[in-house]
Amino acid sequence: QVQLVESGGGLVQAGGSLRLSCTDSGRTFGIITLGWFRQAPGKEREFVAAIGWIGGSTYYADSVKGRFTISKDNAVNTVYLQMDSLKAEDTAVYYCAARNSGGIMSFPGAYGYWGQGTQVTVSS
């Protein structure tokens, strides 16, 4: 089975940086896309970034373009989200997700596997 575990969240001041990691402790067979989503209290879960597991193509939400970078290390079944120039509005629980089919990558419903989430808090 696919088991995703996120780490790296924490408290950081505005303008600072964090790097999130997501590791699949199970099998990655059949996974074609890994994505990051976030959800703030009282808000809908929103797309942040995604990466193709094989080809490596990357995609970003407009709100994080130029500030966040998604990357991967296939050898250790891990995807990363480097977050720079953090803003207070980036505060949310960040979730790693994986899917084994194509489609619109920004839709949470397209992903069949989810991690437990890691809290990112950015203070003003």
NUVOSE-179481 format. One record per residue: y, z, x of N, C-alpha, C in turn; residue number from 1; residue in three letters. Coordinates in Angstrom, 2 decimals. Atoms other than C-alpha are relative to their C-alpha. Example, Ala and Ser with C-alpha at 12.3 -4.5 7.8 and 13.67 -1.06 7.14 Angstrom:
% NUVOSE-179481
((-1.19; 0.00; 0.89); (-4.50; 7.80; 12.30); (1.20; 0.00; 0.90); 1; 'ALA') ((-1.19; -0.06; -0.82); (-1.06; 7.14; 13.67); (1.09; 0.73; -0.77); 2; 'SER') 
% end
This chain:
% NUVOSE-179481
((-1.17; 0.00; 0.81); (0.00; 0.00; 0.00); (1.25; 0.00; 0.87); 1; 'GLN') ((-1.29; -0.04; -0.67); (3.66; -0.35; 0.94); (0.64; 1.35; -0.29); 2; 'VAL') ((-0.68; -1.28; 0.13); (5.37; 2.99; 1.57); (1.25; -0.02; 0.88); 3; 'GLN') ((-1.26; 0.09; -0.70); (9.04; 2.91; 2.52); (0.65; 1.37; 0.13); 4; 'LEU') ((-0.64; -1.28; -0.27); (10.77; 5.87; 4.12); (1.32; -0.24; 0.72); 5; 'VAL') ((-1.32; 0.15; -0.60); (14.51; 5.95; 4.85); (0.37; 1.24; 0.81); 6; 'GLU') ((-0.53; -1.10; -0.78); (16.26; 8.09; 7.43); (1.35; -0.42; 0.58); 7; 'SER') ((-1.25; 0.29; -0.67); (19.60; 8.35; 9.19); (1.26; 0.33; -0.77); 8; 'GLY') ((-1.17; -0.35; 0.77); (21.88; 9.45; 6.40); (0.63; 1.29; 0.49); 9; 'GLY') ((-0.68; -1.21; -0.41); (24.39; 12.22; 6.82); (1.45; -0.03; -0.41); 10; 'GLY') ((-1.43; -0.14; 0.28); (28.02; 13.25; 6.70); (0.80; -0.58; 1.16); 11; 'LEU') ((-0.82; 0.63; -1.03); (30.59; 11.19; 8.57); (1.42; -0.15; -0.52); 12; 'VAL') ((-1.39; 0.20; 0.38); (34.36; 10.88; 8.57); (0.30; -1.47; -0.21); 13; 'GLN') ((-0.43; 1.38; 0.22); (36.07; 7.75; 7.30); (0.32; -0.65; 1.34); 14; 'ALA') ((-0.19; 0.72; -1.25); (36.13; 5.13; 10.03); (-1.16; 0.14; 0.97); 15; 'GLY') ((1.14; -0.24; -0.86); (32.93; 6.43; 11.57); (-1.16; -0.92; -0.30); 16; 'GLY') ((1.18; 0.86; 0.10); (29.46; 4.93; 11.81); (-1.26; 0.80; -0.22); 17; 'SER') ((1.35; -0.53; 0.16); (25.89; 5.62; 10.80); (-0.97; -1.16; 0.07); 18; 'LEU') ((1.06; 1.00; 0.04); (22.65; 3.74; 11.26); (-1.17; 0.54; -0.80); 19; 'ARG') ((1.13; -0.35; 0.83); (20.02; 3.92; 8.57); (-1.23; -0.77; 0.46); 20; 'LEU') ((1.27; 0.63; -0.33); (16.37; 3.16; 9.22); (-0.92; 0.07; -1.20); 21; 'SER') ((1.01; 0.03; 1.05); (13.62; 2.20; 6.82); (-1.29; -0.51; 0.61); 22; 'CYS') ((1.28; 0.35; -0.59); (10.03; 2.17; 7.98); (-1.07; -0.05; -1.07); 23; 'THR') ((1.15; 0.12; 0.88); (7.01; 0.95; 6.08); (-1.19; 0.65; 0.67); 24; 'ASP') ((1.13; -0.72; -0.57); (4.27; 3.45; 6.78); (-1.33; -0.57; -0.46); 25; 'SER') ((1.20; 0.66; 0.49); (1.79; 1.29; 4.91); (-0.10; -1.41; 0.53); 26; 'GLY') ((0.16; 1.40; -0.38); (1.07; -2.42; 4.96); (1.21; -0.82; -0.44); 27; 'ARG') ((-1.10; 0.91; 0.33); (3.80; -5.05; 5.06); (-0.50; -1.36; -0.43); 28; 'THR') ((0.56; 1.27; 0.40); (1.44; -7.83; 4.11); (0.59; -0.47; -1.32); 29; 'PHE') ((-0.53; 0.59; 1.21); (3.06; -10.12; 1.58); (1.47; 0.25; -0.24); 30; 'GLY') ((-1.42; -0.29; 0.16); (6.56; -8.69; 1.94); (0.83; -1.12; 0.63); 31; 'ILE') ((-0.83; 1.08; -0.52); (9.17; -11.43; 2.33); (1.46; 0.39; 0.17); 32; 'ILE') ((-1.39; -0.42; -0.09); (12.47; -9.59; 1.88); (0.10; 1.52; 0.00); 33; 'THR') ((-0.34; -1.41; 0.01); (13.76; -6.13; 2.72); (1.48; 0.13; -0.30); 34; 'LEU') ((-1.38; -0.15; 0.39); (16.96; -4.92; 1.17); (0.46; 1.45; 0.00); 35; 'GLY') ((-0.63; -1.31; 0.14); (19.35; -2.02; 1.04); (0.86; 0.00; -1.25); 36; 'TRP') ((-0.80; -0.22; 1.19); (20.85; -0.76; -2.19); (0.61; 1.39; 0.09); 37; 'PHE') ((-0.59; -1.33; 0.02); (23.06; 2.21; -2.92); (0.39; 0.36; -1.43); 38; 'ARG') ((-0.35; -0.48; 1.32); (23.84; 4.35; -5.91); (0.82; 1.28; 0.12); 39; 'GLN') ((-0.87; -1.17; 0.03); (26.74; 6.74; -6.33); (-0.17; 0.70; -1.34); 40; 'ALA') ((0.14; -0.74; 1.26); (26.75; 9.47; -9.00); (0.74; -0.69; -1.14); 41; 'PRO') ((-0.60; 0.62; 1.17); (27.41; 7.96; -12.41); (0.19; -1.50; 0.10); 42; 'GLY') ((-0.17; 1.44; -0.20); (27.28; 4.41; -11.05); (-1.34; -0.72; -0.04); 43; 'LYS') ((1.19; 0.83; -0.04); (24.83; 1.55; -11.25); (-0.45; -0.19; 1.44); 44; 'GLU') ((0.51; 0.32; -1.32); (22.58; 0.84; -8.32); (0.51; -1.38; 0.40); 45; 'ARG') ((-0.59; 1.26; -0.42); (24.23; -1.92; -6.30); (-0.59; -0.51; 1.31); 46; 'GLU') ((0.50; 0.67; -1.18); (23.12; -4.40; -3.69); (0.94; 0.20; 1.18); 47; 'PHE') ((-0.78; -0.17; -1.22); (24.25; -3.82; -0.12); (-0.27; -1.14; 0.98); 48; 'VAL') ((0.38; 1.02; -0.97); (22.33; -6.16; 2.19); (-1.49; -0.29; -0.10); 49; 'ALA') ((1.41; 0.35; -0.01); (19.02; -7.95; 2.60); (-0.30; -0.87; 1.20); 50; 'ALA') ((0.43; 0.80; -1.12); (17.02; -9.65; 5.32); (-1.39; -0.56; -0.25); 51; 'ILE') ((1.32; 0.60; 0.09); (14.11; -12.06; 5.34); (-0.89; 0.55; 1.09); 52; 'GLY') ((0.88; -0.67; -0.97); (11.14; -10.42; 7.02); (-0.50; -0.95; 1.07); 53; 'TRP') ((0.49; 0.98; -0.96); (9.92; -13.59; 8.69); (1.14; -0.79; 0.62); 54; 'ILE') ((-1.07; 0.87; -0.49); (12.93; -15.90; 8.98); (1.21; 0.73; 0.53); 55; 'GLY') ((-1.11; -0.79; -0.49); (15.53; -13.19; 9.49); (1.36; -0.32; -0.60); 56; 'GLY') ((-1.27; 0.30; 0.65); (18.21; -14.64; 7.22); (0.58; 1.28; -0.60); 57; 'SER') ((-0.65; -1.21; 0.49); (20.75; -12.00; 6.23); (0.98; -0.31; -1.11); 58; 'THR') ((-0.87; 0.14; 1.15); (22.80; -11.47; 3.10); (0.72; 1.33; -0.22); 59; 'TYR') ((-0.80; -1.20; 0.16); (25.60; -9.02; 2.34); (0.82; -0.04; -1.27); 60; 'TYR') ((-0.95; -0.14; 1.08); (27.56; -7.75; -0.59); (1.41; -0.17; 0.57); 61; 'ALA') ((-1.36; 0.21; -0.47); (31.22; -8.69; -0.35); (0.67; 1.29; 0.46); 62; 'ASP') ((-0.63; -1.28; -0.30); (32.16; -5.02; -0.22); (-0.32; 0.53; 1.39); 63; 'SER') ((0.39; -0.51; -1.31); (30.39; -4.50; 3.12); (0.03; -1.06; 1.09); 64; 'VAL') ((-0.06; 1.07; -1.00); (30.79; -7.86; 4.87); (0.99; 0.35; 1.10); 65; 'LYS') ((-0.84; -0.30; -1.15); (32.19; -7.41; 8.35); (-0.07; 1.43; 0.47); 66; 'GLY') ((0.12; -1.41; -0.36); (31.37; -3.70; 8.38); (-1.44; 0.44; 0.19); 67; 'ARG') ((1.41; -0.38; -0.06); (27.61; -3.43; 7.84); (-0.81; -1.13; 0.61); 68; 'PHE') ((0.90; 0.97; -0.58); (24.85; -5.18; 9.75); (-1.45; 0.40; -0.27); 69; 'THR') ((1.41; -0.26; 0.24); (21.23; -5.42; 8.65); (-0.81; -0.70; 1.09); 70; 'ILE') ((0.85; 0.56; -1.04); (18.54; -6.01; 11.25); (-1.42; 0.53; -0.20); 71; 'SER') ((1.39; -0.42; 0.15); (14.81; -5.57; 11.69); (-0.74; -0.01; 1.31); 72; 'LYS') ((0.92; 0.00; -1.13); (12.06; -4.86; 14.18); (-1.39; -0.09; -0.59); 73; 'ASP') ((1.29; 0.23; 0.63); (8.85; -6.40; 12.92); (-1.12; 0.78; 0.68); 74; 'ASN') ((1.06; -0.67; -0.74); (6.80; -4.73; 15.65); (-0.25; 1.42; -0.49); 75; 'ALA') ((0.14; -1.37; 0.48); (7.45; -1.30; 14.15); (0.26; 0.11; -1.50); 76; 'VAL') ((-0.14; 0.05; 1.46); (7.81; -2.38; 10.51); (1.24; 0.75; -0.48); 77; 'ASN') ((-1.23; -0.74; 0.28); (11.39; -1.18; 10.39); (1.18; -0.93; -0.22); 78; 'THR') ((-1.26; 0.69; 0.25); (14.64; -2.45; 8.94); (1.12; 1.01; 0.18); 79; 'VAL') ((-1.13; -0.87; -0.28); (18.02; -1.02; 9.92); (1.24; -0.46; -0.76); 80; 'TYR') ((-1.31; 0.31; 0.55); (21.44; -0.85; 8.37); (1.03; 0.73; 0.85); 81; 'LEU') ((-1.08; -0.56; -0.80); (24.24; -0.32; 10.87); (1.27; -0.04; -0.82); 82; 'GLN') ((-1.18; -0.12; 0.83); (27.28; 0.91; 9.00); (1.17; 0.45; 0.86); 83; 'MET') ((-1.20; -0.29; -0.77); (30.63; 0.79; 10.76); (1.21; 0.01; -0.92); 84; 'ASP') ((-1.25; -0.06; 0.76); (34.17; 1.43; 9.58); (-0.23; 0.54; -1.41); 85; 'SER') ((0.37; -0.56; 1.29); (32.84; 3.61; 6.80); (1.21; 0.49; -0.78); 86; 'LEU') ((-1.05; -0.41; 0.92); (35.02; 4.33; 3.80); (-0.56; 1.02; -0.98); 87; 'LYS') ((0.43; -1.00; 0.97); (34.91; 7.10; 1.23); (-0.81; -0.64; -1.12); 88; 'ALA') ((0.71; 0.67; 1.08); (33.74; 4.57; -1.35); (-1.41; -0.45; 0.38); 89; 'GLU') ((1.37; 0.28; -0.42); (30.59; 3.98; 0.72); (-0.93; 1.17; -0.28); 90; 'ASP') ((0.80; -1.17; 0.30); (29.40; 7.45; -0.28); (-0.99; -0.31; -1.12); 91; 'THR') ((1.05; 0.30; 0.97); (26.09; 7.07; -2.11); (-1.34; 0.39; 0.59); 92; 'ALA') ((1.37; -0.06; -0.49); (22.37; 7.49; -1.88); (-0.42; -1.43; 0.31); 93; 'VAL') ((0.41; 1.32; -0.44); (21.06; 4.52; 0.06); (-1.51; -0.13; -0.07); 94; 'TYR') ((1.42; 0.25; 0.20); (17.69; 3.05; -0.82); (-0.44; -1.26; 0.73); 95; 'TYR') ((0.66; 1.15; -0.57); (15.45; 0.71; 1.10); (-0.95; -0.56; -1.05); 96; 'CYS') ((0.87; 0.64; 0.97); (13.55; -1.81; -1.00); (-0.66; -1.22; 0.60); 97; 'ALA') ((0.74; 1.17; -0.47); (11.00; -4.55; -0.47); (-0.52; -0.79; -1.19); 98; 'ALA') ((0.57; 0.85; 1.05); (9.80; -7.48; -2.51); (-0.95; -1.01; 0.62); 99; 'ARG') ((0.99; 0.96; -0.47); (6.91; -9.89; -2.23); (0.09; -1.32; -0.75); 100; 'ASN') ((-0.25; 1.25; 0.68); (8.39; -12.71; -4.26); (1.44; -0.41; 0.19); 101; 'SER') ((-1.36; 0.48; -0.11); (11.48; -14.86; -4.24); (0.82; 0.33; -1.22); 102; 'GLY') ((-0.88; -0.25; 1.11); (14.39; -14.79; -6.60); (1.38; 0.39; 0.47); 103; 'GLY') ((-1.35; -0.43; -0.32); (17.89; -13.39; -6.73); (-0.07; 1.32; 0.73); 104; 'ILE') ((0.24; -1.16; -0.84); (17.88; -10.91; -3.88); (0.93; 1.18; -0.26); 105; 'MET') ((-0.93; -1.08; 0.28); (20.84; -8.88; -5.13); (-0.37; 0.81; -1.24); 106; 'SER') ((0.42; -0.69; 1.22); (19.02; -7.78; -8.29); (-1.04; 1.07; 0.34); 107; 'PHE') ((0.99; -1.06; -0.27); (17.27; -4.39; -8.01); (-1.35; -0.26; -0.62); 108; 'PRO') ((1.24; 0.26; 0.69); (14.68; -5.54; -10.50); (-0.92; -0.98; 0.70); 109; 'GLY') ((0.82; 0.94; -0.74); (13.45; -8.18; -8.07); (-0.86; 0.67; 1.06); 110; 'ALA') ((0.70; -0.73; -1.05); (12.12; -5.50; -5.72); (-1.05; 0.94; -0.60); 111; 'TYR') ((1.09; -0.78; 0.54); (8.78; -3.87; -6.33); (-0.28; 1.30; 0.71); 112; 'GLY') ((0.26; -1.19; -0.79); (8.82; -1.19; -3.65); (1.32; 0.64; 0.41); 113; 'TYR') ((-1.23; -0.74; -0.30); (11.42; 1.51; -3.04); (-0.28; 1.25; 0.80); 114; 'TRP') ((0.07; -1.26; -0.71); (12.00; 4.35; -0.64); (0.60; 1.11; -0.83); 115; 'GLY') ((-0.47; -1.18; 0.72); (13.07; 7.84; -1.62); (1.52; 0.15; 0.02); 116; 'GLN') ((-1.44; -0.06; -0.12); (16.70; 7.34; -0.60); (0.46; 0.98; 1.06); 117; 'GLY') ((-0.61; -0.89; -0.97); (18.92; 8.92; 2.01); (1.50; 0.08; -0.30); 118; 'THR') ((-1.39; -0.23; 0.39); (22.33; 10.45; 1.33); (0.96; -0.34; 1.12); 119; 'GLN') ((-1.10; 0.30; -0.90); (25.41; 9.03; 3.01); (1.28; 0.52; -0.64); 120; 'VAL') ((-1.24; -0.55; 0.50); (28.62; 10.98; 2.56); (1.11; -0.27; 1.01); 121; 'THR') ((-1.13; 0.34; -0.85); (31.91; 9.72; 3.96); (1.21; 0.79; -0.48); 122; 'VAL') ((-1.13; -0.83; 0.35); (34.78; 12.18; 3.99); (1.31; -0.69; 0.37); 123; 'SER') ((-1.31; 0.61; -0.23); (38.40; 11.06; 3.74); (0.79; 0.77; 1.03); 124; 'SER') 
% end
